[in-house]
């Protein structure tokens, strides 16, 4: 059920009674629908089940239709099975029906696995859902491919199901997100558990819509009763419903039309209307098209001091249409500032395949300022490229130096040092260590480009990212930072400054840092870690930034950084999050440590760099 259909989004139908399944499947093609949700057993066929041995159930008659009605391809691609609604785990009848209902749930899920269904749709949970979650979680732990879609009505002024119990004193929430969060927490945040969000006639306040960003919403269920009729007799959604539905077009969400058509044109007009809304949605920008394969994809940060970058890595970064224009402008502004006399000396430290050299040469030409450039690079393979450029591009005023900038003995001092050593968190590729080690190359009035940078942190919620880390099945990966382009993620408060560095810095002996940051949470949320960004001053008012308020539009050389936490933390509305962050070092390594101290306490992640370090 994943991916967009050729016409736009995927649209299916939900039917509680399907007398002729084969005919219903054939009608999907005629009506340009993608899938159908059907009961795995007759909705009113309540069964009393008894185990006779092992997992074998005593039965004289089949509990559902035969699997030979459809071919395996149809079962696995166009059928979503629905669990029987009578399989209840409410407190009111729990003691009487618990064993029978667990057996019935197991029986229907087992049948769905036998059919190779890609997904099943299960009934909405009640507030007291521990027994339901326990029964389902047993199957989640055994099933390794089939998605389970949990029905969650978007709004409900009263508890979703009866929760009358003399033993339960907790007042049920009226927030749909709280029901989902409680249920998925009991199910161990399973990566196979998804939300089937039922769009109700009444919508929650708009400020609460973003609560579902960062959650694994797989489908929106649109009852036919939620549609209005326009003057031409066709179904439409209200303006508010259109806005809500449109928020999910970027998240690969499918749509389910529930109930029988209340318009004479039939169900296909609903599908046509949803795709019409999709066609009005703004298309991806060129930058977004480039970034899309990296959405929510965890990558290890580069370690350019330890590893020599490959040619294709250089190629990707050199395609950035903005970054090197910014560097060129910074060099140009420095050259025309009147601080230096021609001919000047400029050192590109970490020249790579030469983009900063080319940017500096363009700036020199614009400013009519003669420069002698030293291009210093430790990667012997990149040196080959630089030497070829010097030979064939006529770089007569450029000296190619094959050396580590930190140990290179320069023949003269520089007016300007230019480098691109920044990482997604600003200092996480050891720009401070590298530039502190070359300050002695600068003249007394010399400048560094960049001249300063600050990292930023914000609490983050993302079921997707948490489960991506969880797949590694060890604690070490929850103590590792990842570069990732956030997509299905929600930032829970505005980012705050974390660590700052300036260059040149006469007091750069100690590059360790510590800070405590506090954040205010507006809505009930589940925190899965922290998002990191940076903002850098290249020269005076020339900046590059991935910090959202000052983001450099069109630049894609850096994605944000993600610092996970081992156990997700529930954050009630109005609470304060307090996080402690350290930047520590030894003679050979640099690492970060982090822990949460409010509203609950976590361990100190990555203590002594046991899981993640940056080699000097």
N, C-alpha and C positions, 0 to 999 in steps of 0.2 A: 504493500500500500504506500510505499515511499516514492518520492519524486513527483515531478509535475507531469500531467498528461500532455499529449501533443497540443490539445486545445487550450490548456492553461492549468488550473489546479485539478486535483482529483476529487471527484464528487461521487458519493455512493448513496444508497437508500437503506432505510431500516424498515423491516417488515416483521411484525409479531406473529403473523400467520402466513405460511407459504405452502399451500396445498401441492403445487407442482413446481418443485425446485428446478428441474431441468428447463422448464419453460421460462421461469423467472430469470435464469442465467442468460438464456438466449435473448430475452427482452432487454438486457443491459446494453448489448451492442446496438440494438435498434434505437435505444433512447440515449445513446452516447454517454452512458454511465460507466463508472470504473469498477464498482464492487457493490455487494449487497450484504447487509447484516441480517442474519437469520437465526432463529433459535436452534440450539444444538439438540434440544428435545422439545416436545410440545409444551408450551408454557404452563398449561394446566395439568400436566401429567406428574402429579406428586407421587413419589415412589417411597415405599418402605423397603430399605435395603438391609441385607444381612450378609456378613462375611461367612463363608463356609470353610475356607482354608486359605491362609496367606492373604492375597489381595483379590481372591476370586469371590464374586458376588453371586448369591443365589437368585436365579431368574428363569422364568419359563417363557416369557415373551420379550421381543426386542423393545428397548426403551426409546428407540428413535429409528429413523429411516436408514436404508442401507447406503454404504459408501460407494456402491457401484452405479448409483444414479448419475454421478459425474466422474469425469476423468480426473486424475491426480493434478493435472495442470490447472483445471478450474478450481478445485478445492484450495489449492495453495495460492492462487492469484486473485480470485474474485469473491471468495467467501470469507466473511468474518463471522465467527460463531458467537452466539449470545448465550450466556449462562442463564438458566431458568430463574425468574424473579422470585419464586417461592422458596428458593434456597436461602433461608434467612438465618442470621446469627444475632438477632436482637436479644437483649437481656430477658425480655418478657417470656420467651419460650425457649431460652437457651438450654436449660437443664433437660427439657423433654426431647428436643430435636437435635441437640448438638452432634451426637454420633451419626445419626441418619443424614444430616445435612452435610457433614464433612464427607461422608461416603458419596453422596450425590454430587458434590462439587468435584471430588476426585474423579468420579466416573465421567462427568462431562468434559473435564479438562483432558482426561486420558483419551477420550474419543476425539477431541480436537487435535491432539498430538498424532493420533492414528491417521487422521485425515491430512496431516501436514499443513494445517491452517497456519497462516502467517500471523494471525492475531485473533484474540477473542475479546468480547466486550462483556464486562461484568457489572452487576448492579451497583448502585451508589451505596457507600458505607454509611452507617449511622455514626453518631458521635462516640458511642461506646463500641468501638469496632475491633477490640483486641481479639475476640474469638474469630471474627471474619478474617482479620489479618493473619492470624495463626494458621488457619486452614489454607489460605491462599499462599502464604509464604512457604509452606511445605512444598507446594508445586513450583514456586519460583526457584527454589533451590535445586529442583530436579530438572526443570525445563531450561534448555540452554539456547533456544532460538525463538520461541513463540512470544510475541508481544502480548501483554495484557493491558487492555484499555479500561481504566476505571471511570465510570460515569460520575461526573461531578456537576450538579446544577450550579449555574453561575450565581444565582441568588436564591435565598430561601429564608423567609422571616421566622420560620419555625424549624425545629430539628428535622433532619432529612428523613429519619425513620423513628418509630417509637423507641424511646429510650427510658421508659418507665422502669425504675429499679429501686428497690429499697436499699441496695448496697452502694448505689452510685450517687454521690453528693455533688459531682461536678456539673455546673450549668453548661449545657451545650452552647457552642458558639453559633453565631449567625453569619459568620464569614466563611464562604465556600472554601477559600484557600486553607483555612484551619483544618477542615475535614480532610482535604487532600494531604496536608502536611502530617497530620497525625497518622493517617493510614500508611503513607510511604515510609515514615519513620519506623513504624512497627514492622514493616516489610524490609527493613535494613537498606532503605534507599536503593532498591533493586534497579538495575539499568534496564530491565525488561518491563518495568511498570511505567505506564504512560497515562496521561489525562485525556479523557473524552469529555470535553467541556460542553455541557448542555446550555445553549444560549436561551435564556428565559425572556419572557415578555418584558419584564422590568430589568434594567441594567443597574449595576452598582455605580457609585459616583466615578467620574472619569479618573480621578486621582488614584483609584484602586485598580484600574485596568492593568497598570504595569506590574501588579503583583504576579501576573501570570508570565511575564517575561523572565526567563531563567528557569522556567518549569518545562517539563517534557510534554507539552500539549501536542498530541498527535492528531486529534480530530476535533472539529467543532460540530456539535449536533444541533441542527436547525429544525425545530418542529415546524410543520407546515402552518400551524396556528400562529406562529410568530411573524408570518408574512402579512403584509397589507395588500390591497388590490388597487392598482393605479387606474386612471380613467379609461385606459384601453383594455382593462380586464386582466392584466398580467400581474403576477406576484412581485412585490418589491419589499424591501426592508425600510424601516424608518431611518432617518438621517443618522441618529445616534447608533443604531444597530449597524449601519453601513460603516461608520467610523470604527466601531469595535471590531467587526469582521476584517476590515482592511489592515488592522494592526498585525494580523497573523499571516498575511500573504508572504512576508519575508522569511517565515519560519517553516516552510515546507509542510504546512498543515493541510490535511484533507478535510472534506466537508461531508456530513451525513444528513440527508433529508429524512426526517423521522415523521411517520404518520402518512396517511393517504392524502393524495392531492385534494386541496379545497378549491382548485381552479380547473375548469373543464379541459384545458389544454394538456393536462396530465403532468407527470413528474418531470419530464424533460425540460419544461419551461423554468423550473427551479435551477436546474443545472446550467441552462443558458444564462440565467440572470446572475448566478455566482461568477461565471466566467466573464460576464460583462463587467462586473465590479472589479475583477482581477485585471481586465484590460485597461481600466482607468487608473490602476495603481502605478505610481511612478516607476519606470524601469531602472535597473541598476546602472549606476554611473560606471565609467571606465575603470575608476579606481576600485569600486566594489566588485566588478567582474574579475579584476586581478586578485582581489583579496578573498573571493568566495571559496576557493579550494582550501583556504587556511582558516576559515571560520571554525572556531572552537577546536582547532587542531593543535595539540600540544607539541611544542618543539623545544629541544634543549638549547639554551642560550649559547651563542658562539663563544669560543675561547681562543681568540686570535693570537694571544701571546703564547699559548701552548701548542696550538695547531696552525698549520699553514692552510689558508683557505684555498679551495679548488677554483678552477677557472669559471665554472658555472655559477658559483656563489658570487664571485666578483661581478659576473655579467648581470645577475639579477639586481644587485645594488646599483650598478651603473645605469640601469634603465630608469631610475627615479627621476622624474621630470622636474622636480622642485629643489631637492637637496643641494645639488651642485650649483644651481643658480643662486641659492642663498649664500653658499660659500664664496662664489664669485663676487657677489655684492658686498660681502663682509670685507674681502681683501681690497676691493675697489675703494670702499669707504675709508679703510685704513690708509691706503696710498694717497688719497686726496686730502687727508686730514691735516697735512702740513707738519706731521710729527717726524717725518723721515726725509732724508736727503738722498737723491738719486746719485749713483746706482745703489739700490737697496739689496739686502740679503734676505731671502725668504727660504725657510726650511719646511718641507713637507715631510712630516714624521709619520711613517706608515703609509707609504705612497701607493701601495697596492698595484693596480695596473694603470695608474696615472690620472684618474679623474680629477683629483685635487690639483695636480700639476697643470692640467689643461684649464681648469677654472682660474688658477692663479695667473696663467699666461694671458687669458682673455681679460682679466681685471687689469693686468699691467698694460695691455694694449689700449683699453678704454681710458685709463688714467694718464696715458702717455708718460709712464714712469718705468724706467729701466730697472729690471730685476735680475739678480743672479740667484738661481734656485738650486737647492740641494734636495734631491728626492731620495729619502732614506727608507729602505725596505728590507726586512729580514727574510722574507720568503724568496728563496732562490728561483722559484719558477716564475714569480711575478717580475723578478729582475730581468728575465729574458724578454718579457713584454716591454718593459721600460727601455731596455737597450735598443730594441727594434724601433720604438717610437722616437727615441733620440736620433737614431740614424735616418729614419725615413720621413720624419715630420720636421726635421731641421731644428731640433732643440739645442741649438748651439750654446745657449745660456743656462743649460740644465746639466748638473752633475748627478749621475746615478750612483748611489752608495749602497752596497750590499752589506748591511750591518743591522744589529739590534740598536734601536735608538738610545737605549739606556746605557749601552757600553761604548757607543761610537764617540770617538774623539774628533770634534769638529775643528776644521782649520781656521775658522773665524766665528764671530758671534753674529746672531741674526737680529734683524729688525722685527721680523714676524715669524712665528712658528704656527703652522697650520696642521691640524690633525683631525681625523674622524674616528676616534677611539670610543665614542659613546655607545652604550648599550641601552636596552629598553628601559632600564631603571637608572639611566644616566651613568652611574659609576660602576656598573656590574661587569664591564669588560676592562676594568682597571685603568681607565683614563687618569684617575688621580695619581696612581703609582707611576705611570709612564711619564706624565707631564711634570710631576715633582722631580723625576730623575733627569730632566733635560732643561730645567730652569736656568742652569748655569750657561746654556748655549745662547741665552738672550742678552742683548745689550741692556744697559741700565734703563732705557726708556722703551725697551722692546715689548711687544704684545703677543698674546696667545689667542688664536682662533681655534676653538671657542675660548671665551674668557671666563665663563661661569656656567654652572648648571645646577639644577635642583630636582630631586626626585619627589614623587608624590605617591600617596597611598590612599586607598578607599576600600571599605568592606564590600564584599561581592557575594552574590547568590547565583549559583549555577549548578543545577542538578546534573547537567551534561558534563561539565568539567570535572566535578567531583567523581563521577563514575568513570571518566576517562583515567583519572589517577588511580582509582580503586582497582581497575583491571590488572594493575601490576602486582596486586596481592602482597604488598609488603609496606611496612611503615616508612621505609626510606624514601619512597617516591612522594609521600606526603610532606617530606622535609626538603623537597627540591623545587626550585623555581623553574617556571616554564614560560617561554615566549608564546603568546597565543593572541589571535585576533578575536576578541570577544564578540559573540553574536547572540547566542541564546543564553544571555547572562544579564543580571541586573545589578547596577551599582547602587548601594543602599544609602550612601550619603556623599556629599561633595568631597573630592580628593583633598587631602591636606599635605602641606610640605613635610618632607621627611629629612633627607640629607642634602647639604649644599657644599659645593666646592668652587673655589675661584683660582684662576691662573693668570699670571704667575702669583704664587702665594709664598711670601717669605717665611711663613710659619707652617709649612707643609710637612713637618716632621711626623706628626701624628695624623694618620688618615683613618683612624677608627672613629666610629660615631655611635651615638645612642639617642633615641628619642621615644617619648610616650605621646601617642596621639589619641584623641577622643572624638567619637562620632555620635550623632544623634539619629535614632531610627524612627522614621515616621509611621511605618506600617508593619504589622506582623510579618516577619521574614525568617528565612533560614540562611545562615551565613556559612559559606563554604571556603572562605579564605579572603585574600586581599588582592586588589588590582593595583599594579604599579605603573607609573608614567614618568616622563621627564620633560623639563623645559630648559633649553639651553640658549644662552646669549652668545652669539658668534662674535659680534663686535657692535658695541653701543646698542642701537635699536634694531639690529638684524638678528632675528631669532629663528630657531627651529624647535618644534615642540610636538609631542604626542599627548601632552596634558590637555584634556578635552576643552577647557575654556580658551586656550590659546593655540589650539591645534593648527598645524601648518597644512592647509588644504592641498590635497593632491600628492602629498609626500607619503611613500609607502615603505621606506627603508627600515622602519621600526614598527613592530607591533607591541602592544603592552606586555607586561610581565605578570604572571600569576603566582602568588604564594599560597599554597593550599593549607588547610588545617586538617588534622587527622580525623576529628569528629565534628560534624556539622553542629552549629549552635543555634538554637531557637532564640529569636530576638522579638520580644513583645513590643508593640508600638509604644514609643516614648522612652524606651530604655537607652542607656548609654553604652557604647562599645569602647573599651579601652584596650589598646594594643601597644606592646613594647617591641621596638625593633633595634637590633644591633648590627653594626658593620664591624667585623673583627678581622684580625690578621695574624699570621705567623710569618716567619722568614720566607716561607715558600708559598703560602696560600692566603686567600681572602675568602670570607664566608659571611652569610647573614644568619642571624638567629631571630626568632619571633615567638611571641606568646600573647594570648588574650588574658586579661585580668578582670574584665567586666564585660557582660553581666555574670559570667562564670569564669572559672579558671581553667586554662589548658596547660599542658606541659610546654617547656621551652623547645620549640622545634629546631632541629639541626644543631643541637648543642655541640660545641667544639668542631663544627663542620663535619659531623660524622656521616652525613648523607650527601652533602652538596658543597663543593668548594670551587673557587676560581683560581687556577694555578698562575703564579707569577712568572 
